[in-house]
Amino acid sequence: MSGQVGRLTNAPQRDGWKRIGAAVLIISMGVLGQSTVSRAQLLYTITSETPIDLVFDDISDFQNGVSSGPRTITIVALLTLISDKTVVVETASNLISGPATIPAGVVRVTSLSSEWTNHSNFLNPAAPQMVTSGITLFPVLTGRTYNLLYQVPANPALLNKPDGVYTTQLGYEFSGLLGNTASVTLNVHIQNVLGITAGGNPSFTIDQEEEFANGIILNQTGGLTVNASQDYDIHVSASGPFSSGTQTIPVNHLRVAVLNAGGTITEAVPLNTSGSQLVNGGAAALQKGLNLRYELEGGPHLLNLPTGSYSTNLLYTISAD
C-alpha cells in the first residue's frame, strides 16, 4: 500500500480574520498484486498388497511354474473418474539378486475383476502393460477392491541361476491420469533342486559262445530321468559283485556310459563300489531322459559258473556341477 498522508494547505489571510490552518488528509490507495497458483489435482489413489513372493524350491515348481494370488488392489477416486479408463502395471528393471538377474518378462499379471475388462500380460521394463480396462465412474472417496494373480510359468530363463531372492518394483497407475500410484515389491525366490530316477532294471542274457568270449552290449533308452535346475554331475556305484547264491562275478567287468547328457565324459566307465563319474557338467534340464549303454566284458570270469541270475544294485547319484 502507498499514499500521502497529511498534506497541509493554508487558506489565504484576510484582514480581520484569524489565520487558520486547515489540514486536508489525502490518502492514495494502491492495488495489491494478485498471483494465481495452479495446482494439478490428484484424481485417485491406488494401494496394493505387498510384497509378492513367488517361490521355486521344488522340481514341480520349475516344471510347472508358480503363482501367488489372488492378491488385492484397491482404487479410491478422489474426484469423479472419467469413464473407460485403464489401469497399467510397469516395472523399471529386471529381477535382481546381486550380480544375477532374471528377465522381468517371466512374470505375468492377470486381472480377476468381475466388473471391468480383464487382461493378462507379462511384465516389460520397456513399456507399461495393461491390467484392467473399461473402468467406469464410481463415487468419490469410495474404494473398489479387486484381485490380481501373479504367475511365473515354467521358463528356461529360471535355470542355472544362483540361489537367492530376485527383486523388482512394480507400479500400478491409471493411464493418463494424475494420482497416487501403488508401489509393489515383487520377489522371486530361487532354491535350486536336483533329482534323478531310474527307468527300469537292465538285464543281460548270455547264452551264445560269442557272448561268453567277447561280451555283450545293452542299450537302454530312457535309463535315467534327470530334473536339474542347474548344471549337474552324475556318479554310479555298485553295492557289490554280481552274485547268485555263493557264486559271484566281479562288478568291474561291467562298464556304463550315458550317451546323451552332454558334458565332458562320453566313454563308458567301469563299475566299482566307491563310485565312478558318468557325467561331468551336464546341462540344466527338466524331465530329460538319458540313454544308457551297458557293456559286459567277455572272458574267463564268465566261465565255469552255474546257470542262474547274477545281480547287483546300481546307485545313480546327481549333484551340482
C-alpha positions as CSV (number, residue, x, y, z in Angstrom):
1,M,0.0,0.0,0.0
2,S,1.3,3.5,-0.8
3,G,-0.1,7.0,0.0
4,Q,0.5,10.6,1.0
5,V,-0.7,11.4,4.5
6,G,-1.4,14.9,5.9
7,R,-0.6,17.3,3.1
8,L,-1.2,20.7,4.7
9,T,-2.5,23.7,2.8
10,N,-3.0,27.2,4.3
11,A,-6.0,29.3,3.5
12,P,-5.1,32.9,2.5
13,Q,-5.1,35.5,5.3
14,R,-7.6,38.3,5.2
15,D,-8.0,41.4,7.2
16,G,-10.0,40.9,10.4
17,W,-9.8,37.2,10.2
18,K,-7.5,34.9,12.1
19,R,-5.2,32.8,10.2
20,I,-6.5,29.3,10.4
21,G,-4.6,26.3,9.2
22,A,-6.7,23.6,7.5
23,A,-5.3,20.3,7.2
24,V,-6.5,18.1,4.3
25,L,-5.9,14.4,4.6
26,I,-5.3,12.8,1.3
27,I,-4.9,9.0,1.0
28,S,-3.8,7.4,-2.2
29,M,-4.7,3.8,-2.4
30,G,-2.6,1.3,-4.2
31,V,-3.7,-2.1,-5.6
32,L,-2.3,-5.3,-4.1
33,G,-0.6,-7.5,-6.7
34,Q,-2.6,-10.7,-7.2
35,S,-0.9,-14.1,-8.1
36,T,-2.5,-17.2,-9.3
37,V,-1.3,-20.7,-8.2
38,S,-2.2,-23.6,-10.4
39,R,-2.3,-27.0,-8.7
40,A,-2.7,-30.3,-10.5
41,Q,-5.4,-32.2,-8.8
42,L,-4.8,-35.9,-7.8
43,L,-7.7,-37.9,-9.2
44,Y,-7.2,-41.2,-7.5
45,T,-5.1,-43.3,-5.2
46,I,-4.2,-47.0,-5.7
47,T,-2.9,-49.3,-3.0
48,S,-1.9,-53.0,-3.2
49,E,-0.8,-55.9,-1.0
50,T,3.0,-56.1,-0.9
51,P,5.3,-57.8,-1.1
52,I,4.5,-60.5,-3.6
53,D,6.6,-63.7,-3.2
54,L,6.9,-66.4,-5.8
55,V,9.0,-69.4,-4.5
56,F,10.8,-72.0,-6.6
57,D,12.1,-74.8,-4.2
58,D,10.7,-78.0,-5.7
59,I,11.1,-79.8,-9.0
60,S,7.4,-79.3,-9.8
61,D,7.9,-75.5,-9.4
62,F,10.5,-75.4,-12.2
63,Q,8.4,-77.9,-14.3
64,N,5.0,-76.2,-13.9
65,G,5.7,-72.6,-12.7
66,V,4.3,-71.0,-9.6
67,S,1.7,-68.4,-8.8
68,S,0.7,-66.0,-6.0
69,G,-2.8,-64.8,-5.5
70,P,-5.4,-63.6,-5.7
71,R,-3.8,-60.5,-4.2
72,T,-5.8,-57.4,-3.8
73,I,-5.5,-53.9,-5.3
74,T,-7.7,-51.0,-4.1
75,I,-8.6,-47.9,-6.1
76,V,-10.1,-44.8,-4.4
77,A,-11.5,-42.0,-6.5
78,L,-10.6,-38.5,-5.2
79,L,-12.6,-36.8,-7.9
80,T,-15.1,-38.2,-10.4
81,L,-13.2,-40.5,-12.7
82,I,-13.6,-40.3,-16.5
83,S,-15.2,-43.5,-17.8
84,D,-13.4,-46.1,-19.9
85,K,-10.0,-45.7,-18.2
86,T,-7.2,-48.3,-18.0
87,V,-5.0,-49.5,-15.1
88,V,-1.5,-50.4,-16.2
89,V,1.4,-52.0,-14.4
90,E,5.0,-51.1,-15.0
91,T,8.5,-52.0,-13.8
92,A,11.7,-50.2,-14.3
93,S,14.1,-53.2,-14.1
94,N,14.5,-56.9,-14.4
95,L,14.6,-59.1,-11.2
96,I,17.9,-58.7,-9.5
97,S,19.8,-60.7,-6.9
98,G,23.4,-59.3,-6.5
99,P,25.0,-59.6,-9.9
100,A,22.5,-62.2,-11.2
101,T,19.3,-61.2,-13.0
102,I,16.1,-62.8,-14.2
103,P,14.2,-61.1,-17.0
104,A,11.1,-59.3,-15.8
105,G,9.2,-60.8,-18.7
106,V,8.9,-64.2,-16.9
107,V,6.3,-62.6,-14.6
108,R,2.6,-62.5,-15.8
109,V,0.0,-60.3,-14.1
110,T,-3.7,-61.2,-14.6
111,S,-6.7,-59.2,-13.5
112,L,-9.6,-61.1,-11.9
113,S,-12.1,-58.2,-11.8
114,S,-15.8,-59.1,-12.1
115,E,-16.8,-55.6,-13.2
116,W,-14.3,-54.5,-15.8
117,T,-12.4,-55.9,-18.8
118,N,-9.5,-58.2,-17.6
119,H,-6.1,-58.6,-19.2
120,S,-3.2,-61.0,-18.7
121,N,0.2,-59.7,-19.7
122,F,3.9,-60.3,-19.0
123,L,5.9,-57.5,-17.5
124,N,8.0,-55.4,-19.8
125,P,10.5,-52.8,-18.5
126,A,10.3,-51.0,-21.8
127,A,6.5,-50.3,-21.6
128,P,3.6,-50.3,-19.2
129,Q,1.3,-53.3,-19.6
130,M,-2.5,-53.2,-19.5
131,V,-4.1,-54.8,-16.4
132,T,-7.7,-53.7,-16.5
133,S,-9.6,-51.6,-18.9
134,G,-13.1,-50.1,-19.3
135,I,-13.2,-48.8,-15.8
136,T,-16.4,-46.9,-15.2
137,L,-17.4,-44.0,-13.0
138,F,-17.7,-44.7,-9.3
139,P,-18.4,-42.4,-6.3
140,V,-15.8,-40.1,-4.9
141,L,-13.9,-41.4,-1.9
142,T,-15.4,-44.9,-2.4
143,G,-12.8,-47.7,-2.7
144,R,-13.1,-50.5,-5.1
145,T,-11.0,-53.6,-4.4
146,Y,-10.4,-56.3,-7.0
147,N,-8.0,-59.2,-7.4
148,L,-4.7,-59.8,-9.3
149,L,-3.0,-63.1,-10.0
150,Y,0.8,-63.1,-10.2
151,Q,2.4,-66.0,-12.2
152,V,5.8,-67.2,-13.3
153,P,5.2,-70.1,-15.8
154,A,8.0,-72.7,-16.4
155,N,10.7,-70.9,-18.3
156,P,14.3,-71.8,-19.2
157,A,15.4,-68.4,-18.0
158,L,15.0,-69.7,-14.4
159,L,17.5,-72.4,-14.9
160,N,21.2,-72.1,-13.8
161,K,20.5,-69.1,-11.6
162,P,22.3,-68.8,-8.2
163,D,20.1,-69.4,-5.2
164,G,18.7,-66.1,-3.9
165,V,15.8,-63.7,-3.8
166,Y,15.4,-61.8,-7.1
167,T,13.6,-58.5,-6.7
168,T,12.0,-55.7,-8.7
169,Q,9.4,-52.9,-8.0
170,L,6.0,-52.7,-9.7
171,G,3.9,-49.6,-10.1
172,Y,0.1,-49.5,-10.8
173,E,-1.5,-46.4,-12.2
174,F,-4.3,-45.1,-14.3
175,S,-3.0,-44.4,-17.8
176,G,-3.1,-40.7,-18.5
177,L,-4.4,-39.6,-15.0
178,L,-2.5,-38.0,-12.2
179,G,-2.7,-39.8,-8.9
180,N,-1.0,-41.7,-6.1
181,T,0.2,-44.9,-7.6
182,A,0.7,-48.2,-5.9
183,S,4.3,-49.5,-5.4
184,V,4.7,-53.3,-5.0
185,T,7.8,-55.3,-4.2
186,L,7.9,-58.5,-6.3
187,N,10.3,-61.3,-5.1
188,V,11.1,-64.5,-7.0
189,H,12.9,-67.0,-4.7
190,I,15.2,-69.5,-6.3
191,Q,16.3,-72.6,-4.5
192,N,18.0,-75.0,-6.9
193,V,16.9,-78.6,-6.9
194,L,18.3,-81.8,-8.4
195,G,16.5,-85.1,-9.0
196,I,17.2,-88.4,-10.8
197,T,15.1,-91.6,-11.3
198,A,16.0,-94.9,-12.9
199,G,13.9,-96.1,-15.8
200,G,14.0,-99.9,-15.1
201,N,16.3,-102.8,-14.4
202,P,18.8,-103.6,-17.2
203,S,19.1,-107.3,-17.9
204,F,21.6,-109.3,-20.0
205,T,21.1,-112.9,-21.2
206,I,24.3,-114.7,-22.0
207,D,23.8,-117.9,-23.9
208,Q,25.9,-117.7,-27.0
209,E,29.6,-118.7,-27.4
210,E,30.4,-115.3,-28.9
211,E,28.9,-113.6,-25.9
212,F,31.0,-115.6,-23.4
213,A,34.1,-114.8,-25.4
214,N,33.5,-111.2,-26.5
215,G,30.9,-109.9,-24.1
216,I,27.6,-108.3,-24.7
217,I,26.2,-104.7,-25.1
218,L,22.9,-103.4,-23.9
219,N,21.5,-100.0,-24.8
220,Q,18.7,-98.7,-22.5
221,T,16.6,-95.8,-23.8
222,G,15.4,-93.6,-21.0
223,G,17.5,-95.4,-18.5
224,L,17.6,-92.3,-16.3
225,T,15.4,-89.2,-16.0
226,V,17.0,-86.0,-14.8
227,N,15.4,-82.9,-13.3
228,A,18.1,-80.4,-12.6
229,S,17.6,-76.6,-12.3
230,Q,21.4,-76.1,-12.6
231,D,24.3,-77.9,-14.4
232,Y,25.0,-81.3,-12.8
233,D,27.3,-84.3,-12.4
234,I,26.2,-88.0,-12.2
235,H,28.1,-90.8,-10.4
236,V,27.3,-94.5,-10.4
237,S,28.3,-97.1,-7.9
238,A,27.5,-100.8,-7.3
239,S,26.5,-102.4,-4.0
240,G,28.9,-105.3,-4.6
241,P,29.8,-108.0,-7.1
242,F,27.1,-109.7,-9.2
243,S,26.0,-112.7,-7.2
244,S,23.8,-115.7,-7.4
245,G,23.9,-117.6,-4.1
246,T,27.5,-118.1,-3.3
247,Q,28.7,-117.5,-6.8
248,T,30.0,-114.0,-7.9
249,I,31.2,-112.1,-10.9
250,P,33.5,-109.1,-10.3
251,V,31.5,-105.9,-10.9
252,N,34.4,-104.1,-12.6
253,H,33.7,-106.2,-15.7
254,L,30.6,-104.1,-16.4
255,R,31.1,-100.7,-17.9
256,V,28.4,-97.9,-18.1
257,A,28.1,-94.8,-20.3
258,V,25.5,-92.0,-20.6
259,L,25.0,-91.4,-24.3
260,N,23.2,-88.0,-24.5
261,A,23.8,-86.0,-21.3
262,G,26.4,-83.6,-22.8
263,G,29.3,-82.6,-20.6
264,T,32.9,-83.9,-20.9
265,I,32.6,-87.6,-20.2
266,T,31.4,-89.7,-23.1
267,E,33.2,-93.0,-22.8
268,A,32.0,-96.0,-20.7
269,V,33.4,-96.2,-17.1
270,P,33.9,-99.4,-15.1
271,L,31.7,-100.1,-12.1
272,N,33.0,-100.2,-8.6
273,T,31.6,-99.9,-5.1
274,S,33.2,-96.4,-4.4
275,G,31.6,-94.7,-7.4
276,S,32.6,-93.6,-11.0
277,Q,31.7,-90.3,-12.6
278,L,29.4,-90.8,-15.6
279,V,28.6,-87.1,-16.4
280,N,30.6,-84.0,-15.8
281,G,28.8,-80.7,-16.5
282,G,25.5,-81.9,-17.8
283,A,23.3,-79.0,-18.9
284,A,20.4,-78.0,-16.6
285,A,17.3,-79.7,-17.9
286,L,13.8,-80.8,-16.7
287,Q,12.4,-84.2,-17.4
288,K,15.4,-85.1,-19.5
289,G,15.6,-88.8,-20.4
290,L,19.2,-90.1,-20.5
291,N,20.1,-93.2,-22.6
292,L,22.5,-95.6,-21.0
293,R,24.9,-98.1,-22.5
294,Y,26.0,-101.2,-20.6
295,E,29.0,-103.2,-21.7
296,L,29.7,-106.5,-20.1
297,E,33.2,-107.9,-20.9
298,G,33.6,-111.4,-22.1
299,G,36.3,-113.7,-20.8
300,P,37.2,-116.2,-18.1
301,H,35.2,-114.5,-15.4
302,L,32.0,-115.8,-17.2
303,L,33.2,-119.4,-17.5
304,N,32.6,-122.3,-15.1
305,L,29.7,-120.6,-13.4
306,P,26.4,-122.3,-12.6
307,T,23.4,-121.3,-14.6
308,G,21.4,-118.6,-12.9
309,S,20.7,-114.9,-12.5
310,Y,23.6,-112.8,-11.2
311,S,22.6,-109.4,-9.9
312,T,23.8,-106.3,-8.1
313,N,22.3,-103.0,-7.2
314,L,23.3,-99.8,-9.0
315,L,23.1,-96.4,-7.3
316,Y,23.0,-93.3,-9.5
317,T,23.7,-90.0,-7.7
318,I,23.2,-86.5,-9.1
319,S,25.0,-83.4,-7.7
320,A,25.6,-79.8,-8.6
321,D,28.4,-79.3,-11.1
